[in-house]
Amino acid sequence: MIKPQNSCASSVQGRYLPKNKETHNTFAKIHDKINLVVTGETAKDIRNRVGIKKSELLRDYFPLNTLVYYSAMSICAANAIKDGNDPIQAINKAASNVLPRHYRPQPLSPGKSVRKLEKELKDMLNNNCSN
């Protein structure tokens, strides 16, 4: 295994430790960069504009195509980071490998989270089955 060449990359090796401030900040920067590439906004910007609570996951609001790009970029960037690349450079590489050539960031539209939709569907099925 190639060792990370900088402290930012070394802080993302292994498991995410939310109580470790450096690790938390590094992961926040990485995900903000991916959000910027995919949606054109940081998590904070999205939350403020759309009204998503901090306790909710942004990915639960992503449309499927956005979620696919976000997930593929995360995996690609994680592999590049494991190979010793700087996290931000790894995201830039992931974007060029994953996103279509003429991709334009798609801002998140206000809507329901997948968790809310799942609950509504279960309630609807339960009501239909009990009638």
SERO-4910 file (N, C-alpha, C, O; in steps of 0.05 Angstrom, whole numbers):
BEGIN
 pado doro    nc1    nc2    nc3   cac1   cac2   cac3    cc1    cc2    cc3    oc1    oc2    oc3
  Met    A     17    -24      0      0      0      0     18     25      0     37     27     15
  Ile    A     11     44    -17     25     69    -18     16     87      4     -8     90      9
  Lys    A     35     99     18     28    116     41     20    144     30     31    154     11
  Pro    A      0    157     43     -8    184     35     16    203     38     33    200     55
  Gln    A     17    222     19     40    240     18     35    266     33     53    283     35
  Asn    A     11    270     45      6    294     59    -13    289     83    -26    268     83
  Ser    A    -14    307    101    -31    303    125    -60    301    119    -75    287    133
  Cys    A    -69    316     99    -97    316     92   -105    288     82   -126    277     90
  Ala    A    -88    276     65    -94    249     55    -92    228     78   -107    209     79
  Ser    A    -72    232     96    -69    213    117    -92    214    137    -98    194    150
  Ser    A   -106    237    140   -128    238    158   -153    224    147   -172    220    163
  Val    A   -154    218    121   -177    204    111   -172    174    107   -189    159     99
  Gln    A   -148    165    114   -142    136    113   -156    123    137   -158    135    159
  Gly    A   -166     99    133   -179     85    155   -207     94    158   -221    101    139
  Arg    A   -217     93    183   -245     99    189   -249    128    195   -232    143    204
  Tyr    A   -274    137    190   -282    164    197   -287    165    227   -303    150    237
  Leu    A   -274    184    240   -278    188    269   -290    216    273   -275    235    274
  Pro    A   -316    218    276   -329    244    277   -320    261    301   -323    286    299
  Lys    A   -310    250    322   -301    266    345   -274    278    341   -265    295    355
  Asn    A   -259    268    321   -233    278    314   -237    302    296   -246    299    273
  Lys    A   -231    326    306   -236    351    291   -222    352    264   -234    360    244
  Glu    A   -197    343    263   -183    344    237   -196    326    217   -199    333    194
  Thr    A   -203    302    225   -216    282    207   -243    293    198   -250    292    174
  His    A   -258    304    217   -285    315    210   -282    338    190   -296    338    170
  Asn    A   -263    356    194   -259    379    176   -250    369    148   -259    380    128
  Thr    A   -233    349    148   -223    338    122   -246    326    107   -249    331     83
  Phe    A   -262    310    120   -285    297    107   -305    318     97   -317    316     76
  Ala    A   -309    339    113   -328    361    106   -318    375     81   -334    381     62
  Lys    A   -292    380     79   -280    393     56   -283    375     31   -290    385      9
  Ile    A   -279    349     34   -281    331     12   -310    330      2   -314    332    -22
  His    A   -329    327     20   -357    325     11   -367    352      0   -383    352    -18
  Asp    A   -357    374     11   -364    400      0   -354    403    -29   -368    414    -46
  Lys    A   -330    394    -33   -318    395    -60   -335    378    -80   -340    386   -102
  Ile    A   -342    354    -71   -359    336    -88   -386    350    -93   -396    350   -115
  Asn    A   -398    361    -72   -423    375    -75   -421    398    -95   -438    402   -112
  Leu    A   -399    413    -94   -394    435   -112   -392    426   -141   -404    438   -159
  Val    A   -378    404   -145   -375    393   -172   -402    382   -183   -408    387   -206
  Val    A   -417    369   -166   -441    356   -175   -465    375   -176   -481    374   -195
  Thr    A   -468    392   -155   -492    409   -153   -486    439   -157   -504    455   -161
  Gly    A   -460    447   -155   -453    475   -157   -455    490   -131   -452    514   -130
  Glu    A   -461    475   -109   -465    488    -83   -452    471    -61   -449    447    -64
  Thr    A   -444    485    -39   -435    470    -16   -459    459      0   -482    467     -6
  Ala    A   -454    441     18   -476    430     35   -491    452     49   -515    452     51
  Lys    A   -476    471     60   -488    493     75   -507    509     56   -529    517     64
  Asp    A   -497    515     32   -513    530     13   -539    515      6   -560    527      5
  Ile    A   -536    489      1   -559    472     -6   -579    472     18   -603    477     14
  Arg    A   -569    467     42   -587    466     65   -602    493     69   -626    493     74
  Asn    A   -588    515     66   -601    541     69   -621    547     48   -643    557     53
  Arg    A   -615    540     23   -633    546      1   -657    528      0   -680    537     -4
  Val    A   -653    502      5   -675    483      3   -690    479     30   -712    470     30
  Gly    A   -676    486     52   -689    483     78   -686    455     90   -704    445    103
  Ile    A   -663    442     85   -658    416     96   -644    419    123   -625    434    126
  Lys    A   -655    405    143   -643    406    170   -615    394    170   -609    376    154
  Lys    A   -599    403    189   -572    393    191   -571    363    199   -552    349    193
  Ser    A   -592    354    213   -594    326    221   -602    308    198   -600    283    201
  Glu    A   -610    319    175   -618    302    153   -595    299    133   -578    317    130
  Leu    A   -594    277    119   -573    272     99   -581    285     73   -603    280     63
  Leu    A   -563    300     61   -568    312     35   -574    291     14   -591    295     -3
  Arg    A   -559    270     15   -562    249     -6   -591    238     -6   -599    227    -27
  Asp    A   -605    240     16   -633    230     16   -651    248     -1   -674    240     -7
  Tyr    A   -642    271     -9   -657    290    -26   -647    290    -55   -661    302    -72
  Phe    A   -625    277    -60   -614    277    -88   -632    261   -106   -641    239    -99
  Pro    A   -637    271   -131   -650    254   -151   -630    232   -158   -606    234   -153
  Leu    A   -640    211   -169   -624    187   -175   -599    192   -191   -578    183   -184
  Asn    A   -601    207   -213   -578    212   -229   -556    228   -214   -532    222   -217
  Thr    A   -564    247   -197   -545    262   -181   -532    243   -160   -508    244   -156
  Leu    A   -548    226   -148   -538    207   -129   -518    188   -141   -498    181   -129
  Val    A   -523    179   -165   -505    161   -180   -478    175   -184   -457    163   -180
  Tyr    A   -479    200   -194   -454    215   -199   -439    219   -172   -414    215   -171
  Tyr    A   -453    227   -152   -441    233   -126   -428    207   -115   -405    208   -105
  Ser    A   -442    185   -116   -431    160   -106   -407    150   -122   -387    142   -111
  Ala    A   -409    152   -148   -387    143   -165   -362    161   -161   -340    151   -160
  Met    A   -366    187   -158   -344    204   -153   -331    199   -125   -307    199   -123
  Ser    A   -348    193   -105   -338    187    -79   -320    162    -79   -298    162    -67
  Ile    A   -329    141    -93   -314    116    -95   -288    121   -110   -266    112   -102
  Cys    A   -289    134   -133   -266    140   -149   -245    157   -133   -222    151   -134
  Ala    A   -255    177   -120   -237    195   -104   -225    179    -81   -201    183    -75
  Ala    A   -241    163    -68   -230    147    -45   -207    129    -54   -187    126    -40
  Asn    A   -210    117    -78   -189    100    -88   -164    116    -94   -141    107    -89
  Ala    A   -167    140   -105   -144    157   -111   -131    167    -86   -106    169    -85
  Ile    A   -147    172    -65   -135    180    -39   -119    157    -27    -98    162    -16
  Lys    A   -130    133    -29   -116    110    -19    -89    106    -33    -70     96    -21
  Asp    A    -88    115    -58    -63    113    -73    -44    136    -67    -22    138    -79
  Gly    A    -52    154    -48    -34    175    -40    -39    202    -51    -24    221    -46
  Asn    A    -60    205    -67    -66    231    -78    -79    250    -57    -92    241    -39
  Asp    A    -74    275    -61    -87    296    -44   -117    293    -49   -125    290    -72
  Pro    A   -134    295    -28   -163    292    -31   -176    310    -52   -193    301    -68
  Ile    A   -168    335    -53   -180    353    -73   -172    346   -101   -188    347   -119
  Gln    A   -146    339   -105   -137    329   -131   -151    303   -138   -158    299   -162
  Ala    A   -156    286   -119   -170    261   -124   -198    266   -133   -208    252   -151
  Ile    A   -212    286   -122   -239    293   -131   -238    304   -159   -256    297   -175
  Asn    A   -219    320   -165   -217    331   -192   -212    308   -212   -224    308   -234
  Lys    A   -195    289   -205   -191    266   -222   -217    250   -225   -224    241   -247
  Ala    A   -231    246   -203   -256    231   -203   -276    244   -221   -290    231   -237
  Ala    A   -278    271   -220   -297    285   -237   -291    281   -266   -309    276   -282
  Ser    A   -265    282   -274   -258    278   -302   -263    249   -311   -267    244   -334
  Asn    A   -261    230   -292   -266    202   -299   -295    193   -299   -303    175   -313
  Val    A   -311    206   -282   -339    197   -277   -359    214   -292   -377    203   -305
  Leu    A   -357    240   -292   -377    257   -303   -376    259   -333   -354    258   -345
  Pro    A   -399    261   -347   -398    265   -376   -382    289   -383   -380    308   -367
  Arg    A   -371    289   -406   -353    310   -415   -365    338   -413   -350    357   -405
  His    A   -390    342   -419   -402    368   -419   -421    371   -395   -441    386   -396
  Tyr    A   -415    358   -373   -432    359   -349   -432    387   -338   -412    401   -337
  Arg    A   -456    395   -330   -460    421   -316   -472    415   -289   -491    399   -287
  Pro    A   -462    427   -267   -474    422   -241   -504    427   -241   -514    446   -252
  Gln    A   -518    409   -227   -547    411   -225   -555    418   -197   -554    400   -179
  Pro    A   -564    442   -191   -573    449   -164   -595    431   -155   -612    423   -171
  Leu    A   -595    424   -130   -615    407   -118   -641    422   -117   -643    445   -107
  Ser    A   -662    409   -127   -689    421   -126   -703    414    -99   -699    392    -89
  Pro    A   -718    432    -89   -733    425    -64   -752    402    -70   -764    400    -91
  Gly    A   -754    385    -50   -771    361    -53   -771    345    -28   -761    355     -7
  Lys    A   -782    322    -29   -783    304     -6   -759    286     -5   -748    279    -26
  Ser    A   -750    280     19   -728    261     22   -738    233     16   -761    227     18
  Val    A   -719    216      9   -726    188      4   -738    175     29   -755    157     26
  Arg    A   -729    183     52   -741    172     77   -770    179     80   -786    163     89
  Lys    A   -777    205     74   -804    213     76   -822    199     55   -844    191     60
  Leu    A   -811    196     31   -825    182     10   -830    153     17   -851    142     12
  Glu    A   -809    141     29   -812    113     38   -834    110     59   -850     91     58
  Lys    A   -835    128     78   -855    127     99   -883    131     87   -902    116     94
  Glu    A   -886    150     69   -912    154     56   -921    130     40   -944    122     41
  Leu    A   -902    117     26   -909     93     11   -917     70     30   -937     56     24
  Lys    A   -903     67     52   -910     46     71   -938     51     83   -954     33     85
  Asp    A   -943     77     90   -969     84    101   -991     79     80  -1012     68     87
  Met    A   -986     86     56  -1006     82     35  -1011     52     31  -1034     44     28
  Leu    A   -990     36     30   -993      7     27  -1008     -5     51  -1026    -22     48
  Asn    A  -1001      4     75  -1015     -6     99  -1045      2     98  -1062    -15    105
  Asn    A  -1051     26     90  -1079     35     88  -1095     19     67  -1118     11     71
  Asn    A  -1081     13     44  -1094     -2     23  -1098    -31     30  -1118    -44     23
  Cys    A  -1080    -42     45  -1081    -70     54  -1102    -74     76  -1113    -96     79
  Ser    A  -1106    -53     92  -1125    -56    114  -1154    -50    106  -1172    -56    121
  Asn    A  -1158    -40     82  -1185    -34     72  -1198    -58     59  -1220    -57     50
***
